[in-house]
Amino acid sequence: MSYTGENLAEIEVLMLYDLSTSQEGIKIHKTAEHAKIKAARSLYEKGFITQEDGGYLTNLGREASEHAQFLFTMLNAHSGE
């Protein structure tokens, strides 16, 4: 099992969210990379975010973003060794 390019793009979008507040969303502009626009649309269709171009995280999206950010932190915790 491995991540697809689409999965990685979705994870990258989820990583853009500031989890310290639920009052801050994101906006993926129409001039952004096509993969990022497509990832945001996919996350919206799956119920992770509130707008096709970003918006806020849903409860499901917040949980996914927390996991993505936690995994990133774990993988990079000892990168200097």
mmCIF file of the N, C-alpha and C atoms, coordinates in Angstrom:
data_MODEL
# 
_entry.id   MODEL 
# 
loop_
_atom_site.group_PDB 
_atom_site.id 
_atom_site.type_symbol 
_atom_site.label_atom_id 
_atom_site.label_alt_id 
_atom_site.label_comp_id 
_atom_site.label_asym_id 
_atom_site.label_entity_id 
_atom_site.label_seq_id 
_atom_site.pdbx_PDB_ins_code 
_atom_site.Cartn_x 
_atom_site.Cartn_y 
_atom_site.Cartn_z 
_atom_site.occupancy 
_atom_site.B_iso_or_equiv 
_atom_site.pdbx_formal_charge 
_atom_site.auth_seq_id 
_atom_site.auth_comp_id 
_atom_site.auth_asym_id 
_atom_site.auth_atom_id 
_atom_site.pdbx_PDB_model_num 
ATOM 1   N N  . MET A 1 1  ? 0.846   -1.170 0.000   1.00 0.00 ? 1  MET A N  1 
ATOM 2   C CA . MET A 1 1  ? 0.000   0.000  0.000   1.00 0.00 ? 1  MET A CA 1 
ATOM 3   C C  . MET A 1 1  ? 0.896   1.240  0.000   1.00 0.00 ? 1  MET A C  1 
ATOM 4   N N  . SER A 1 2  ? 0.538   2.197  -0.827  1.00 0.00 ? 2  SER A N  1 
ATOM 5   C CA . SER A 1 2  ? 1.285   3.451  -0.847  1.00 0.00 ? 2  SER A CA 1 
ATOM 6   C C  . SER A 1 2  ? 0.350   4.605  -1.196  1.00 0.00 ? 2  SER A C  1 
ATOM 7   N N  . TYR A 1 3  ? 0.753   5.801  -0.810  1.00 0.00 ? 3  TYR A N  1 
ATOM 8   C CA . TYR A 1 3  ? -0.033  6.991  -1.107  1.00 0.00 ? 3  TYR A CA 1 
ATOM 9   C C  . TYR A 1 3  ? 0.044   7.304  -2.595  1.00 0.00 ? 3  TYR A C  1 
ATOM 10  N N  . THR A 1 4  ? -1.062  7.775  -3.147  1.00 0.00 ? 4  THR A N  1 
ATOM 11  C CA . THR A 1 4  ? -1.075  8.254  -4.526  1.00 0.00 ? 4  THR A CA 1 
ATOM 12  C C  . THR A 1 4  ? -0.701  9.737  -4.523  1.00 0.00 ? 4  THR A C  1 
ATOM 13  N N  . GLY A 1 5  ? -0.426  10.261 -5.677  1.00 0.00 ? 5  GLY A N  1 
ATOM 14  C CA . GLY A 1 5  ? -0.165  11.692 -5.790  1.00 0.00 ? 5  GLY A CA 1 
ATOM 15  C C  . GLY A 1 5  ? -1.348  12.513 -5.306  1.00 0.00 ? 5  GLY A C  1 
ATOM 16  N N  . GLU A 1 6  ? -2.552  12.012 -5.579  1.00 0.00 ? 6  GLU A N  1 
ATOM 17  C CA . GLU A 1 6  ? -3.763  12.706 -5.136  1.00 0.00 ? 6  GLU A CA 1 
ATOM 18  C C  . GLU A 1 6  ? -3.869  12.703 -3.612  1.00 0.00 ? 6  GLU A C  1 
ATOM 19  N N  . ASN A 1 7  ? -3.528  11.556 -2.985  1.00 0.00 ? 7  ASN A N  1 
ATOM 20  C CA . ASN A 1 7  ? -3.539  11.479 -1.517  1.00 0.00 ? 7  ASN A CA 1 
ATOM 21  C C  . ASN A 1 7  ? -2.566  12.490 -0.923  1.00 0.00 ? 7  ASN A C  1 
ATOM 22  N N  . LEU A 1 8  ? -1.373  12.559 -1.481  1.00 0.00 ? 8  LEU A N  1 
ATOM 23  C CA . LEU A 1 8  ? -0.358  13.475 -0.958  1.00 0.00 ? 8  LEU A CA 1 
ATOM 24  C C  . LEU A 1 8  ? -0.796  14.929 -1.107  1.00 0.00 ? 8  LEU A C  1 
ATOM 25  N N  . ALA A 1 9  ? -1.423  15.255 -2.219  1.00 0.00 ? 9  ALA A N  1 
ATOM 26  C CA . ALA A 1 9  ? -1.924  16.619 -2.414  1.00 0.00 ? 9  ALA A CA 1 
ATOM 27  C C  . ALA A 1 9  ? -3.012  16.944 -1.391  1.00 0.00 ? 9  ALA A C  1 
ATOM 28  N N  . GLU A 1 10 ? -3.883  15.982 -1.107  1.00 0.00 ? 10 GLU A N  1 
ATOM 29  C CA . GLU A 1 10 ? -4.925  16.188 -0.097  1.00 0.00 ? 10 GLU A CA 1 
ATOM 30  C C  . GLU A 1 10 ? -4.302  16.392 1.283   1.00 0.00 ? 10 GLU A C  1 
ATOM 31  N N  . ILE A 1 11 ? -3.304  15.597 1.610   1.00 0.00 ? 11 ILE A N  1 
ATOM 32  C CA . ILE A 1 11 ? -2.614  15.737 2.896   1.00 0.00 ? 11 ILE A CA 1 
ATOM 33  C C  . ILE A 1 11 ? -1.960  17.108 2.990   1.00 0.00 ? 11 ILE A C  1 
ATOM 34  N N  . GLU A 1 12 ? -1.346  17.559 1.904   1.00 0.00 ? 12 GLU A N  1 
ATOM 35  C CA . GLU A 1 12 ? -0.712  18.878 1.908   1.00 0.00 ? 12 GLU A CA 1 
ATOM 36  C C  . GLU A 1 12 ? -1.735  19.983 2.166   1.00 0.00 ? 12 GLU A C  1 
ATOM 37  N N  . VAL A 1 13 ? -2.921  19.860 1.600   1.00 0.00 ? 13 VAL A N  1 
ATOM 38  C CA . VAL A 1 13 ? -3.967  20.853 1.863   1.00 0.00 ? 13 VAL A CA 1 
ATOM 39  C C  . VAL A 1 13 ? -4.385  20.790 3.332   1.00 0.00 ? 13 VAL A C  1 
ATOM 40  N N  . LEU A 1 14 ? -4.565  19.603 3.868   1.00 0.00 ? 14 LEU A N  1 
ATOM 41  C CA . LEU A 1 14 ? -4.933  19.464 5.282   1.00 0.00 ? 14 LEU A CA 1 
ATOM 42  C C  . LEU A 1 14 ? -3.866  20.052 6.199   1.00 0.00 ? 14 LEU A C  1 
ATOM 43  N N  . MET A 1 15 ? -2.613  20.005 5.774   1.00 0.00 ? 15 MET A N  1 
ATOM 44  C CA . MET A 1 15 ? -1.511  20.541 6.575   1.00 0.00 ? 15 MET A CA 1 
ATOM 45  C C  . MET A 1 15 ? -1.519  22.072 6.617   1.00 0.00 ? 15 MET A C  1 
ATOM 46  N N  . LEU A 1 16 ? -2.249  22.710 5.724   1.00 0.00 ? 16 LEU A N  1 
ATOM 47  C CA . LEU A 1 16 ? -2.294  24.175 5.681   1.00 0.00 ? 16 LEU A CA 1 
ATOM 48  C C  . LEU A 1 16 ? -3.124  24.776 6.813   1.00 0.00 ? 16 LEU A C  1 
ATOM 49  N N  . TYR A 1 17 ? -3.960  23.975 7.432   1.00 0.00 ? 17 TYR A N  1 
ATOM 50  C CA . TYR A 1 17 ? -4.863  24.490 8.463   1.00 0.00 ? 17 TYR A CA 1 
ATOM 51  C C  . TYR A 1 17 ? -4.145  24.684 9.794   1.00 0.00 ? 17 TYR A C  1 
ATOM 52  N N  . ASP A 1 18 ? -4.475  25.791 10.450  1.00 0.00 ? 18 ASP A N  1 
ATOM 53  C CA . ASP A 1 18 ? -3.967  26.096 11.787  1.00 0.00 ? 18 ASP A CA 1 
ATOM 54  C C  . ASP A 1 18 ? -4.920  25.458 12.792  1.00 0.00 ? 18 ASP A C  1 
ATOM 55  N N  . LEU A 1 19 ? -4.462  24.414 13.453  1.00 0.00 ? 19 LEU A N  1 
ATOM 56  C CA . LEU A 1 19 ? -5.320  23.674 14.375  1.00 0.00 ? 19 LEU A CA 1 
ATOM 57  C C  . LEU A 1 19 ? -5.470  24.344 15.738  1.00 0.00 ? 19 LEU A C  1 
ATOM 58  N N  . SER A 1 20 ? -4.765  25.444 15.950  1.00 0.00 ? 20 SER A N  1 
ATOM 59  C CA . SER A 1 20 ? -4.889  26.125 17.241  1.00 0.00 ? 20 SER A CA 1 
ATOM 60  C C  . SER A 1 20 ? -6.197  26.919 17.336  1.00 0.00 ? 20 SER A C  1 
ATOM 61  N N  . THR A 1 21 ? -6.904  27.051 16.218  1.00 0.00 ? 21 THR A N  1 
ATOM 62  C CA . THR A 1 21 ? -8.183  27.751 16.218  1.00 0.00 ? 21 THR A CA 1 
ATOM 63  C C  . THR A 1 21 ? -9.127  27.122 15.197  1.00 0.00 ? 21 THR A C  1 
ATOM 64  N N  . SER A 1 22 ? -10.403 27.167 15.495  1.00 0.00 ? 22 SER A N  1 
ATOM 65  C CA . SER A 1 22 ? -11.396 26.690 14.527  1.00 0.00 ? 22 SER A CA 1 
ATOM 66  C C  . SER A 1 22 ? -12.008 27.866 13.772  1.00 0.00 ? 22 SER A C  1 
ATOM 67  N N  . GLN A 1 23 ? -11.536 29.063 14.070  1.00 0.00 ? 23 GLN A N  1 
ATOM 68  C CA . GLN A 1 23 ? -12.074 30.285 13.468  1.00 0.00 ? 23 GLN A CA 1 
ATOM 69  C C  . GLN A 1 23 ? -11.303 30.737 12.232  1.00 0.00 ? 23 GLN A C  1 
ATOM 70  N N  . GLU A 1 24 ? -10.321 29.946 11.819  1.00 0.00 ? 24 GLU A N  1 
ATOM 71  C CA . GLU A 1 24 ? -9.482  30.338 10.684  1.00 0.00 ? 24 GLU A CA 1 
ATOM 72  C C  . GLU A 1 24 ? -9.544  29.266 9.604   1.00 0.00 ? 24 GLU A C  1 
ATOM 73  N N  . GLY A 1 25 ? -9.973  29.665 8.425   1.00 0.00 ? 25 GLY A N  1 
ATOM 74  C CA . GLY A 1 25 ? -10.018 28.747 7.295   1.00 0.00 ? 25 GLY A CA 1 
ATOM 75  C C  . GLY A 1 25 ? -8.900  29.057 6.318   1.00 0.00 ? 25 GLY A C  1 
ATOM 76  N N  . ILE A 1 26 ? -8.972  28.435 5.151   1.00 0.00 ? 26 ILE A N  1 
ATOM 77  C CA . ILE A 1 26 ? -8.004  28.703 4.095   1.00 0.00 ? 26 ILE A CA 1 
ATOM 78  C C  . ILE A 1 26 ? -8.751  28.969 2.797   1.00 0.00 ? 26 ILE A C  1 
ATOM 79  N N  . LYS A 1 27 ? -8.049  29.533 1.836   1.00 0.00 ? 27 LYS A N  1 
ATOM 80  C CA . LYS A 1 27 ? -8.590  29.787 0.501   1.00 0.00 ? 27 LYS A CA 1 
ATOM 81  C C  . LYS A 1 27 ? -7.549  29.308 -0.503  1.00 0.00 ? 27 LYS A C  1 
ATOM 82  N N  . ILE A 1 28 ? -7.952  28.376 -1.356  1.00 0.00 ? 28 ILE A N  1 
ATOM 83  C CA . ILE A 1 28 ? -7.099  27.925 -2.452  1.00 0.00 ? 28 ILE A CA 1 
ATOM 84  C C  . ILE A 1 28 ? -7.499  28.770 -3.663  1.00 0.00 ? 28 ILE A C  1 
ATOM 85  N N  . HIS A 1 29 ? -6.631  29.646 -4.087  1.00 0.00 ? 29 HIS A N  1 
ATOM 86  C CA . HIS A 1 29 ? -6.947  30.562 -5.178  1.00 0.00 ? 29 HIS A CA 1 
ATOM 87  C C  . HIS A 1 29 ? -6.955  29.843 -6.520  1.00 0.00 ? 29 HIS A C  1 
ATOM 88  N N  . LYS A 1 30 ? -7.693  30.400 -7.462  1.00 0.00 ? 30 LYS A N  1 
ATOM 89  C CA . LYS A 1 30 ? -7.805  29.783 -8.783  1.00 0.00 ? 30 LYS A CA 1 
ATOM 90  C C  . LYS A 1 30 ? -6.482  29.768 -9.528  1.00 0.00 ? 30 LYS A C  1 
ATOM 91  N N  . THR A 1 31 ? -5.495  30.530 -9.061  1.00 0.00 ? 31 THR A N  1 
ATOM 92  C CA . THR A 1 31 ? -4.172  30.539 -9.687  1.00 0.00 ? 31 THR A CA 1 
ATOM 93  C C  . THR A 1 31 ? -3.215  29.534 -9.034  1.00 0.00 ? 31 THR A C  1 
ATOM 94  N N  . ALA A 1 32 ? -3.697  28.800 -8.036  1.00 0.00 ? 32 ALA A N  1 
ATOM 95  C CA . ALA A 1 32 ? -2.860  27.795 -7.352  1.00 0.00 ? 32 ALA A CA 1 
ATOM 96  C C  . ALA A 1 32 ? -2.570  26.631 -8.300  1.00 0.00 ? 32 ALA A C  1 
ATOM 97  N N  . GLU A 1 33 ? -1.630  25.794 -7.893  1.00 0.00 ? 33 GLU A N  1 
ATOM 98  C CA . GLU A 1 33 ? -1.314  24.594 -8.672  1.00 0.00 ? 33 GLU A CA 1 
ATOM 99  C C  . GLU A 1 33 ? -2.582  23.777 -8.885  1.00 0.00 ? 33 GLU A C  1 
ATOM 100 N N  . HIS A 1 34 ? -2.701  23.192 -10.070 1.00 0.00 ? 34 HIS A N  1 
ATOM 101 C CA . HIS A 1 34 ? -3.884  22.394 -10.404 1.00 0.00 ? 34 HIS A CA 1 
ATOM 102 C C  . HIS A 1 34 ? -4.089  21.267 -9.385  1.00 0.00 ? 34 HIS A C  1 
ATOM 103 N N  . ALA A 1 35 ? -3.008  20.623 -8.954  1.00 0.00 ? 35 ALA A N  1 
ATOM 104 C CA . ALA A 1 35 ? -3.116  19.510 -8.003  1.00 0.00 ? 35 ALA A CA 1 
ATOM 105 C C  . ALA A 1 35 ? -3.716  19.976 -6.679  1.00 0.00 ? 35 ALA A C  1 
ATOM 106 N N  . LYS A 1 36 ? -3.373  21.181 -6.252  1.00 0.00 ? 36 LYS A N  1 
ATOM 107 C CA . LYS A 1 36 ? -3.902  21.711 -4.984  1.00 0.00 ? 36 LYS A CA 1 
ATOM 108 C C  . LYS A 1 36 ? -5.387  22.053 -5.124  1.00 0.00 ? 36 LYS A C  1 
ATOM 109 N N  . ILE A 1 37 ? -5.769  22.616 -6.259  1.00 0.00 ? 37 ILE A N  1 
ATOM 110 C CA . ILE A 1 37 ? -7.176  22.928 -6.519  1.00 0.00 ? 37 ILE A CA 1 
ATOM 111 C C  . ILE A 1 37 ? -7.994  21.641 -6.545  1.00 0.00 ? 37 ILE A C  1 
ATOM 112 N N  . LYS A 1 38 ? -7.471  20.638 -7.237  1.00 0.00 ? 38 LYS A N  1 
ATOM 113 C CA . LYS A 1 38 ? -8.153  19.341 -7.340  1.00 0.00 ? 38 LYS A CA 1 
ATOM 114 C C  . LYS A 1 38 ? -8.253  18.672 -5.966  1.00 0.00 ? 38 LYS A C  1 
ATOM 115 N N  . ALA A 1 39 ? -7.193  18.784 -5.163  1.00 0.00 ? 39 ALA A N  1 
ATOM 116 C CA . ALA A 1 39 ? -7.188  18.184 -3.824  1.00 0.00 ? 39 ALA A CA 1 
ATOM 117 C C  . ALA A 1 39 ? -8.241  18.835 -2.935  1.00 0.00 ? 39 ALA A C  1 
ATOM 118 N N  . ALA A 1 40 ? -8.341  20.155 -2.992  1.00 0.00 ? 40 ALA A N  1 
ATOM 119 C CA . ALA A 1 40 ? -9.345  20.853 -2.186  1.00 0.00 ? 40 ALA A CA 1 
ATOM 120 C C  . ALA A 1 40 ? -10.748 20.432 -2.607  1.00 0.00 ? 40 ALA A C  1 
ATOM 121 N N  . ARG A 1 41 ? -10.980 20.337 -3.895  1.00 0.00 ? 41 ARG A N  1 
ATOM 122 C CA . ARG A 1 41 ? -12.298 19.910 -4.387  1.00 0.00 ? 41 ARG A CA 1 
ATOM 123 C C  . ARG A 1 41 ? -12.615 18.498 -3.895  1.00 0.00 ? 41 ARG A C  1 
ATOM 124 N N  . SER A 1 42 ? -11.625 17.627 -3.947  1.00 0.00 ? 42 SER A N  1 
ATOM 125 C CA . SER A 1 42 ? -11.807 16.247 -3.494  1.00 0.00 ? 42 SER A CA 1 
ATOM 126 C C  . SER A 1 42 ? -12.107 16.193 -1.998  1.00 0.00 ? 42 SER A C  1 
ATOM 127 N N  . LEU A 1 43 ? -11.371 16.969 -1.208  1.00 0.00 ? 43 LEU A N  1 
ATOM 128 C CA . LEU A 1 43 ? -11.614 17.010 0.236   1.00 0.00 ? 43 LEU A CA 1 
ATOM 129 C C  . LEU A 1 43 ? -13.016 17.534 0.534   1.00 0.00 ? 43 LEU A C  1 
ATOM 130 N N  . TYR A 1 44 ? -13.469 18.504 -0.238  1.00 0.00 ? 44 TYR A N  1 
ATOM 131 C CA . TYR A 1 44 ? -14.827 19.030 -0.076  1.00 0.00 ? 44 TYR A CA 1 
ATOM 132 C C  . TYR A 1 44 ? -15.859 17.941 -0.377  1.00 0.00 ? 44 TYR A C  1 
ATOM 133 N N  . GLU A 1 45 ? -15.659 17.241 -1.492  1.00 0.00 ? 45 GLU A N  1 
ATOM 134 C CA . GLU A 1 45 ? -16.598 16.185 -1.884  1.00 0.00 ? 45 GLU A CA 1 
ATOM 135 C C  . GLU A 1 45 ? -16.638 15.041 -0.870  1.00 0.00 ? 45 GLU A C  1 
ATOM 136 N N  . LYS A 1 46 ? -15.531 14.817 -0.178  1.00 0.00 ? 46 LYS A N  1 
ATOM 137 C CA . LYS A 1 46 ? -15.454 13.754 0.828   1.00 0.00 ? 46 LYS A CA 1 
ATOM 138 C C  . LYS A 1 46 ? -15.930 14.216 2.205   1.00 0.00 ? 46 LYS A C  1 
ATOM 139 N N  . GLY A 1 47 ? -16.239 15.508 2.340   1.00 0.00 ? 47 GLY A N  1 
ATOM 140 C CA . GLY A 1 47 ? -16.757 16.020 3.599   1.00 0.00 ? 47 GLY A CA 1 
ATOM 141 C C  . GLY A 1 47 ? -15.706 16.455 4.604   1.00 0.00 ? 47 GLY A C  1 
ATOM 142 N N  . PHE A 1 48 ? -14.476 16.716 4.151   1.00 0.00 ? 48 PHE A N  1 
ATOM 143 C CA . PHE A 1 48 ? -13.408 17.131 5.057   1.00 0.00 ? 48 PHE A CA 1 
ATOM 144 C C  . PHE A 1 48 ? -13.359 18.649 5.257   1.00 0.00 ? 48 PHE A C  1 
ATOM 145 N N  . ILE A 1 49 ? -13.783 19.407 4.236   1.00 0.00 ? 49 ILE A N  1 
ATOM 146 C CA . ILE A 1 49 ? -13.753 20.864 4.308   1.00 0.00 ? 49 ILE A CA 1 
ATOM 147 C C  . ILE A 1 49 ? -15.100 21.415 3.837   1.00 0.00 ? 49 ILE A C  1 
ATOM 148 N N  . THR A 1 50 ? -15.366 22.678 4.186   1.00 0.00 ? 50 THR A N  1 
ATOM 149 C CA . THR A 1 50 ? -16.695 23.246 3.962   1.00 0.00 ? 50 THR A CA 1 
ATOM 150 C C  . THR A 1 50 ? -16.891 23.905 2.600   1.00 0.00 ? 50 THR A C  1 
ATOM 151 N N  . GLN A 1 51 ? -15.821 24.167 1.876   1.00 0.00 ? 51 GLN A N  1 
ATOM 152 C CA . GLN A 1 51 ? -15.916 24.828 0.576   1.00 0.00 ? 51 GLN A CA 1 
ATOM 153 C C  . GLN A 1 51 ? -15.027 24.112 -0.437  1.00 0.00 ? 51 GLN A C  1 
ATOM 154 N N  . GLU A 1 52 ? -15.392 24.198 -1.711  1.00 0.00 ? 52 GLU A N  1 
ATOM 155 C CA . GLU A 1 52 ? -14.575 23.576 -2.759  1.00 0.00 ? 52 GLU A CA 1 
ATOM 156 C C  . GLU A 1 52 ? -13.170 24.158 -2.823  1.00 0.00 ? 52 GLU A C  1 
ATOM 157 N N  . ASP A 1 53 ? -13.034 25.409 -2.414  1.00 0.00 ? 53 ASP A N  1 
ATOM 158 C CA . ASP A 1 53 ? -11.729 26.073 -2.481  1.00 0.00 ? 53 ASP A CA 1 
ATOM 159 C C  . ASP A 1 53 ? -11.124 26.290 -1.093  1.00 0.00 ? 53 ASP A C  1 
ATOM 160 N N  . GLY A 1 54 ? -11.511 25.464 -0.146  1.00 0.00 ? 54 GLY A N  1 
ATOM 161 C CA . GLY A 1 54 ? -10.939 25.552 1.199   1.00 0.00 ? 54 GLY A CA 1 
ATOM 162 C C  . GLY A 1 54 ? -11.997 25.701 2.264   1.00 0.00 ? 54 GLY A C  1 
ATOM 163 N N  . GLY A 1 55 ? -12.150 26.931 2.747   1.00 0.00 ? 55 GLY A N  1 
ATOM 164 C CA . GLY A 1 55 ? -13.108 27.151 3.827   1.00 0.00 ? 55 GLY A CA 1 
ATOM 165 C C  . GLY A 1 55 ? -12.567 26.627 5.143   1.00 0.00 ? 55 GLY A C  1 
ATOM 166 N N  . TYR A 1 56 ? -13.464 26.060 5.924   1.00 0.00 ? 56 TYR A N  1 
ATOM 167 C CA . TYR A 1 56 ? -13.111 25.553 7.246   1.00 0.00 ? 56 TYR A CA 1 
ATOM 168 C C  . TYR A 1 56 ? -13.092 24.032 7.246   1.00 0.00 ? 56 TYR A C  1 
ATOM 169 N N  . LEU A 1 57 ? -12.429 23.474 8.236   1.00 0.00 ? 57 LEU A N  1 
ATOM 170 C CA . LEU A 1 57 ? -12.449 22.027 8.415   1.00 0.00 ? 57 LEU A CA 1 
ATOM 171 C C  . LEU A 1 57 ? -13.780 21.599 9.020   1.00 0.00 ? 57 LEU A C  1 
ATOM 172 N N  . THR A 1 58 ? -14.302 20.482 8.558   1.00 0.00 ? 58 THR A N  1 
ATOM 173 C CA . THR A 1 58 ? -15.434 19.844 9.225   1.00 0.00 ? 58 THR A CA 1 
ATOM 174 C C  . THR A 1 58 ? -14.862 19.054 10.404  1.00 0.00 ? 58 THR A C  1 
ATOM 175 N N  . ASN A 1 59 ? -15.706 18.431 11.198  1.00 0.00 ? 59 ASN A N  1 
ATOM 176 C CA . ASN A 1 59 ? -15.198 17.589 12.290  1.00 0.00 ? 59 ASN A CA 1 
ATOM 177 C C  . ASN A 1 59 ? -14.302 16.485 11.744  1.00 0.00 ? 59 ASN A C  1 
ATOM 178 N N  . LEU A 1 60 ? -14.731 15.858 10.650  1.00 0.00 ? 60 LEU A N  1 
ATOM 179 C CA . LEU A 1 60 ? -13.921 14.816 10.018  1.00 0.00 ? 60 LEU A CA 1 
ATOM 180 C C  . LEU A 1 60 ? -12.600 15.387 9.513   1.00 0.00 ? 60 LEU A C  1 
ATOM 181 N N  . GLY A 1 61 ? -12.662 16.554 8.907   1.00 0.00 ? 61 GLY A N  1 
ATOM 182 C CA . GLY A 1 61 ? -11.460 17.200 8.394   1.00 0.00 ? 61 GLY A CA 1 
ATOM 183 C C  . GLY A 1 61 ? -10.488 17.583 9.493   1.00 0.00 ? 61 GLY A C  1 
ATOM 184 N N  . ARG A 1 62 ? -11.025 18.060 10.607  1.00 0.00 ? 62 ARG A N  1 
ATOM 185 C CA . ARG A 1 62 ? -10.151 18.419 11.734  1.00 0.00 ? 62 ARG A CA 1 
ATOM 186 C C  . ARG A 1 62 ? -9.417  17.189 12.245  1.00 0.00 ? 62 ARG A C  1 
ATOM 187 N N  . GLU A 1 63 ? -10.134 16.077 12.368  1.00 0.00 ? 63 GLU A N  1 
ATOM 188 C CA . GLU A 1 63 ? -9.496  14.842 12.824  1.00 0.00 ? 63 GLU A CA 1 
ATOM 189 C C  . GLU A 1 63 ? -8.409  14.404 11.842  1.00 0.00 ? 63 GLU A C  1 
ATOM 190 N N  . ALA A 1 64 ? -8.703  14.472 10.558  1.00 0.00 ? 64 ALA A N  1 
ATOM 191 C CA . ALA A 1 64 ? -7.721  14.080 9.543   1.00 0.00 ? 64 ALA A CA 1 
ATOM 192 C C  . ALA A 1 64 ? -6.512  15.009 9.567   1.00 0.00 ? 64 ALA A C  1 
ATOM 193 N N  . SER A 1 65 ? -6.752  16.303 9.706   1.00 0.00 ? 65 SER A N  1 
ATOM 194 C CA . SER A 1 65 ? -5.662  17.270 9.764   1.00 0.00 ? 65 SER A CA 1 
ATOM 195 C C  . SER A 1 65 ? -4.791  17.044 10.996  1.00 0.00 ? 65 SER A C  1 
ATOM 196 N N  . GLU A 1 66 ? -5.416  16.748 12.129  1.00 0.00 ? 66 GLU A N  1 
ATOM 197 C CA . GLU A 1 66 ? -4.659  16.445 13.348  1.00 0.00 ? 66 GLU A CA 1 
ATOM 198 C C  . GLU A 1 66 ? -3.748  15.243 13.128  1.00 0.00 ? 66 GLU A C  1 
ATOM 199 N N  . HIS A 1 67 ? -4.285  14.193 12.517  1.00 0.00 ? 67 HIS A N  1 
ATOM 200 C CA . HIS A 1 67 ? -3.482  12.998 12.254  1.00 0.00 ? 67 HIS A CA 1 
ATOM 201 C C  . HIS A 1 67 ? -2.339  13.306 11.287  1.00 0.00 ? 67 HIS A C  1 
ATOM 202 N N  . ALA A 1 68 ? -2.628  14.046 10.237  1.00 0.00 ? 68 ALA A N  1 
ATOM 203 C CA . ALA A 1 68 ? -1.602  14.388 9.245   1.00 0.00 ? 68 ALA A CA 1 
ATOM 204 C C  . ALA A 1 68 ? -0.484  15.202 9.887   1.00 0.00 ? 68 ALA A C  1 
ATOM 205 N N  . GLN A 1 69 ? -0.858  16.189 10.686  1.00 0.00 ? 69 GLN A N  1 
ATOM 206 C CA . GLN A 1 69 ? 0.147   17.043 11.312  1.00 0.00 ? 69 GLN A CA 1 
ATOM 207 C C  . GLN A 1 69 ? 0.931   16.287 12.382  1.00 0.00 ? 69 GLN A C  1 
ATOM 208 N N  . PHE A 1 70 ? 0.272   15.395 13.099  1.00 0.00 ? 70 PHE A N  1 
ATOM 209 C CA . PHE A 1 70 ? 0.953   14.589 14.109  1.00 0.00 ? 70 PHE A CA 1 
ATOM 210 C C  . PHE A 1 70 ? 1.963   13.652 13.447  1.00 0.00 ? 70 PHE A C  1 
ATOM 211 N N  . LEU A 1 71 ? 1.562   12.997 12.363  1.00 0.00 ? 71 LEU A N  1 
ATOM 212 C CA . LEU A 1 71 ? 2.473   12.103 11.650  1.00 0.00 ? 71 LEU A CA 1 
ATOM 213 C C  . LEU A 1 71 ? 3.674   12.873 11.112  1.00 0.00 ? 71 LEU A C  1 
ATOM 214 N N  . PHE A 1 72 ? 3.439   14.050 10.557  1.00 0.00 ? 72 PHE A N  1 
ATOM 215 C CA . PHE A 1 72 ? 4.533   14.880 10.055  1.00 0.00 ? 72 PHE A CA 1 
ATOM 216 C C  . PHE A 1 72 ? 5.523   15.194 11.174  1.00 0.00 ? 72 PHE A C  1 
ATOM 217 N N  . THR A 1 73 ? 4.997   15.568 12.336  1.00 0.00 ? 73 THR A N  1 
ATOM 218 C CA . THR A 1 73 ? 5.846   15.875 13.491  1.00 0.00 ? 73 THR A CA 1 
ATOM 219 C C  . THR A 1 73 ? 6.650   14.651 13.915  1.00 0.00 ? 73 THR A C  1 
ATOM 220 N N  . MET A 1 74 ? 5.998   13.499 13.967  1.00 0.00 ? 74 MET A N  1 
ATOM 221 C CA . MET A 1 74 ? 6.685   12.264 14.357  1.00 0.00 ? 74 MET A CA 1 
ATOM 222 C C  . MET A 1 74 ? 7.796   11.905 13.373  1.00 0.00 ? 74 MET A C  1 
ATOM 223 N N  . LEU A 1 75 ? 7.513   12.011 12.095  1.00 0.00 ? 75 LEU A N  1 
ATOM 224 C CA . LEU A 1 75 ? 8.495   11.639 11.076  1.00 0.00 ? 75 LEU A CA 1 
ATOM 225 C C  . LEU A 1 75 ? 9.689   12.578 11.052  1.00 0.00 ? 75 LEU A C  1 
ATOM 226 N N  . ASN A 1 76 ? 9.482   13.805 11.472  1.00 0.00 ? 76 ASN A N  1 
ATOM 227 C CA . ASN A 1 76 ? 10.551  14.797 11.424  1.00 0.00 ? 76 ASN A CA 1 
ATOM 228 C C  . ASN A 1 76 ? 11.189  15.080 12.777  1.00 0.00 ? 76 ASN A C  1 
ATOM 229 N N  . ALA A 1 77 ? 10.756  14.383 13.816  1.00 0.00 ? 77 ALA A N  1 
ATOM 230 C CA . ALA A 1 77 ? 11.253  14.639 15.171  1.00 0.00 ? 77 ALA A CA 1 
ATOM 231 C C  . ALA A 1 77 ? 12.740  14.360 15.311  1.00 0.00 ? 77 ALA A C  1 
ATOM 232 N N  . HIS A 1 78 ? 13.223  13.360 14.622  1.00 0.00 ? 78 HIS A N  1 
ATOM 233 C CA . HIS A 1 78 ? 14.625  12.973 14.767  1.00 0.00 ? 78 HIS A CA 1 
ATOM 234 C C  . HIS A 1 78 ? 15.366  13.072 13.439  1.00 0.00 ? 78 HIS A C  1 
ATOM 235 N N  . SER A 1 79 ? 14.967  14.013 12.612  1.00 0.00 ? 79 SER A N  1 
ATOM 236 C CA . SER A 1 79 ? 15.571  14.128 11.282  1.00 0.00 ? 79 SER A CA 1 
ATOM 237 C C  . SER A 1 79 ? 17.027  14.581 11.334  1.00 0.00 ? 79 SER A C  1 
ATOM 238 N N  . GLY A 1 80 ? 17.470  15.128 12.459  1.00 0.00 ? 80 GLY A N  1 
ATOM 239 C CA . GLY A 1 80 ? 18.850  15.579 12.589  1.00 0.00 ? 80 GLY A CA 1 
ATOM 240 C C  . GLY A 1 80 ? 19.821  14.491 12.998  1.00 0.00 ? 80 GLY A C  1 
ATOM 241 N N  . GLU A 1 81 ? 19.315  13.293 13.288  1.00 0.00 ? 81 GLU A N  1 
ATOM 242 C CA . GLU A 1 81 ? 20.190  12.206 13.756  1.00 0.00 ? 81 GLU A CA 1 
ATOM 243 C C  . GLU A 1 81 ? 20.757  11.420 12.609  1.00 0.00 ? 81 GLU A C  1 
# 
